[in-house]
């Protein structure tokens, strides 16, 4: 990684945790810490009817808003440690994905472990990621993937590669590059996060809201962004993710840049290294320098003697998002989605202005509902302004807007096309 050429200006970096899972032992005083144990202490618990391959019990504890917070797997399939390799008190505790994006995620997990006397053994898995539209150097990630797979660059460290792409009529695009074997201590993954969210059943609005706060998008509903001259476009957001797994205490091997000579060192794998945004940024830069390092291939030269391909800058002049609230998972409404599609088709078929206005009004209401699902309730003022767009467009007084909405809904219901 190279020092930033612009040390005076600050930028917001979108670095976050995406997975936090620890291996612990239940204390003898509290054992068994099963679902009933937590229910008796006032927690709302969702218990699954079946466990996993290793554990017979699996349940999720809800937060104060009734949303999933902590997932617990306990009660090894065999209490005989010689058979399963796990002690009877063994348990795996994981933060649900949404809660990983809170600034105080690690602190709350530590408090939970302390409150219930869990004996912390090690971090089982922790993922650090950074979302961006372009590399710091200005390179487009999609073009970089194509050039890398065309042998224009060579990677230093982690040379075991897996690639995934899409062969379309118009183009062939690489969407995911992964380095590191399945059992590697560190796995590195570069992938098109925008496409993954569009393809998945869950839109994960907390990730979209992070992008909005970091300036990667200007509208959390339409996912659009404006160029300096005011033109709108839909940015493609990529993610570089490091997945850290190990049974050792000191295991993350990185280059130490504190002195003039670059030396390798092992980083203690403790929760305290990941419990604040500035520490996450430091860990991400260290991992990037070691595990996401490339050379520009030159004919006749050894790889280690070729020039570095600069992608990220070693940048300390950054700002960090303090995330204290995030949107909940939107519960899908298939009726709304079917209505939206039919409205769009119906609007395109009719030239009657009243019918077209009716369609616009109902579409605006559906759009507003989606906006409320994406944005936290405390910060919806800007998104709610979208609701007024139709009223201003057709110069309707506010008092008439609700009346027209009701009339428009009835008008559309009268059309056999919908109901």
PyMOL commands that set and color helices and strands:
alter all, ss='L'
color gray80, all
select helices_A, chain A and resi 35-39+81-84+97-100+105-115+141-149+193-199+205-214+271-274+277-291+303-305+334-349+353-374+377-379+381-393+398-413
alter helices_A, ss='H'
color red, helices_A
select strands_A, chain A and resi 2-3+11-12+14-25+45-47+55-62+68-76+90-95+119-132+153-156+161-167+172-179+186-192+225-226+232-233+238-245+250-256+263-268+293-296+308-309+313-314+318-319
alter strands_A, ss='S'
color yellow, strands_A
deselect
rebuild
show_as cartoon
